[in-house]
Amino acid sequence: MAMSSGGNSGGPMSEINVTPLVDVMLVLLIIFMITAPLMSHKVQIDLPKANPNVKDDTPVEPMDLAVKPDGTYFLNDGEVSEAELKAQFAVAAAKSPQPELQIRADRTTEYRVVKKILGDAKDAGMVHVGFMSTGKE
């Protein structure tokens, strides 16, 4: 049998059925219409306005802690004991904005001494801690 060149036998469909697409779009439209009023806030609050032009540029003097190899502490070039250091950490942690603790430990200082300082600073609530180095080997 010879196939005819005309007609619709086995060729691609030239029409697209848009009925399922319209059904889905209508369902989505109904869902959005129902949920949109629920997204608004029921409780009205008078929020403060942020002013981006006001900046607090008062520099905070960092706390300089030097640690000798024998475990001696010097806070801002004055020798302090461990108890005094903890008290200074507590005072600095209560300040707003909080000053940065800059630790300058000697190269030969044991790690356990620096670890204890970090633990004491964390326990007091210090969040800004940095380590000072010379930058050269």
C-alpha positions as CSV (number, residue, x, y, z in Angstrom):
1,M,0.0,0.0,0.0
2,A,1.2,3.4,-0.8
3,M,1.1,6.1,1.8
4,S,-0.5,9.3,0.9
5,S,1.5,12.4,1.4
6,G,-1.4,14.4,2.7
7,G,-3.5,14.0,5.8
8,N,-2.6,13.4,9.5
9,S,-1.4,9.9,9.5
10,G,1.7,9.6,11.8
11,G,3.0,13.1,11.5
12,P,3.6,15.5,14.5
13,M,0.6,17.2,16.1
14,S,0.4,20.7,15.0
15,E,-2.0,21.8,17.8
16,I,-1.1,22.2,21.5
17,N,-3.7,21.3,24.1
18,V,-3.7,24.3,26.5
19,T,-6.6,23.2,28.7
20,P,-4.3,21.5,31.4
21,L,-2.1,24.6,31.4
22,V,-5.1,26.9,31.9
23,D,-6.4,24.6,34.7
24,V,-3.1,24.7,36.6
25,M,-2.9,28.5,36.2
26,L,-6.4,29.0,37.6
27,V,-5.6,26.8,40.6
28,L,-2.4,28.7,41.3
29,L,-4.3,32.0,41.0
30,I,-6.9,30.8,43.5
31,I,-4.2,29.6,45.9
32,F,-2.4,33.0,45.8
33,M,-5.7,34.9,46.2
34,I,-6.4,32.9,49.4
35,T,-2.9,33.1,50.9
36,A,-2.1,36.7,50.1
37,P,-4.2,38.3,52.9
38,L,-2.7,35.8,55.4
39,M,0.8,37.1,54.7
40,S,0.1,40.6,56.0
41,H,0.9,41.3,59.7
42,K,-2.0,41.4,62.1
43,V,-0.2,43.4,64.8
44,Q,0.8,46.9,63.8
45,I,4.0,48.3,65.4
46,D,5.5,51.7,65.0
47,L,9.1,50.7,64.1
48,P,12.0,53.2,64.6
49,K,13.5,54.8,61.5
50,A,17.1,54.0,60.7
51,N,19.3,57.0,59.9
52,P,22.3,55.8,57.8
53,N,24.0,59.2,58.0
54,V,24.7,59.0,61.7
55,K,27.9,57.1,62.4
56,D,29.6,56.5,65.7
57,D,33.2,57.0,64.7
58,T,34.7,57.4,68.2
59,P,37.7,55.2,68.1
60,V,38.0,52.6,70.9
61,E,41.4,52.2,72.4
62,P,42.4,48.5,72.1
63,M,43.7,46.6,75.1
64,D,47.4,45.7,74.5
65,L,48.4,42.6,76.3
66,A,52.1,41.6,76.2
67,V,53.1,38.1,77.4
68,K,56.7,37.3,78.4
69,P,58.1,33.8,78.0
70,D,58.0,33.3,81.8
71,G,54.2,34.0,81.8
72,T,54.3,37.6,83.1
73,Y,51.4,39.8,81.8
74,F,51.7,43.5,80.8
75,L,48.4,45.2,80.1
76,N,48.9,48.5,78.3
77,D,52.6,48.4,79.4
78,G,51.8,47.9,83.1
79,E,52.4,44.6,84.8
80,V,49.3,42.9,86.0
81,S,48.5,39.6,87.8
82,E,46.2,37.0,86.5
83,A,43.4,38.1,88.8
84,E,43.8,41.7,87.8
85,L,43.8,40.6,84.1
86,K,40.5,38.7,84.6
87,A,39.0,41.8,86.3
88,Q,40.1,44.0,83.4
89,F,38.6,41.6,80.9
90,A,35.2,41.8,82.7
91,V,35.3,45.6,82.8
92,A,36.2,45.7,79.0
93,A,33.5,43.2,78.1
94,A,30.9,45.4,79.7
95,K,31.8,48.4,77.7
96,S,30.0,49.4,74.5
97,P,31.5,49.3,72.0
98,Q,33.8,46.6,73.3
99,P,37.6,47.2,72.9
100,E,39.7,44.7,71.0
101,L,42.2,42.6,73.0
102,Q,45.5,42.6,71.1
103,I,47.8,39.8,72.4
104,R,51.6,40.1,71.8
105,A,53.1,36.9,73.0
106,D,56.8,36.2,72.8
107,R,57.8,33.6,70.3
108,T,59.0,31.2,73.0
109,T,55.9,31.6,75.2
110,E,54.2,28.2,75.8
111,Y,50.9,27.7,74.1
112,R,49.1,26.8,77.3
113,V,49.7,30.4,78.6
114,V,48.1,31.9,75.5
115,K,45.3,29.3,75.6
116,K,44.6,30.3,79.3
117,I,44.4,34.0,78.3
118,L,42.0,33.2,75.5
119,G,39.8,31.1,77.8
120,D,39.8,33.9,80.5
121,A,38.8,36.5,77.8
122,K,36.1,34.3,76.5
123,D,34.7,33.6,80.0
124,A,34.6,37.3,80.6
125,G,32.6,37.9,77.4
126,M,35.3,39.4,75.2
127,V,34.6,38.9,71.5
128,H,37.2,40.9,69.7
129,V,40.6,39.2,70.2
130,G,43.6,39.6,67.9
131,F,47.2,38.5,67.8
132,M,50.1,40.8,67.0
133,S,53.1,39.8,65.0
134,T,56.1,41.5,63.4
135,G,55.3,40.2,60.0
136,K,58.9,39.1,59.3
137,E,60.6,35.8,60.0
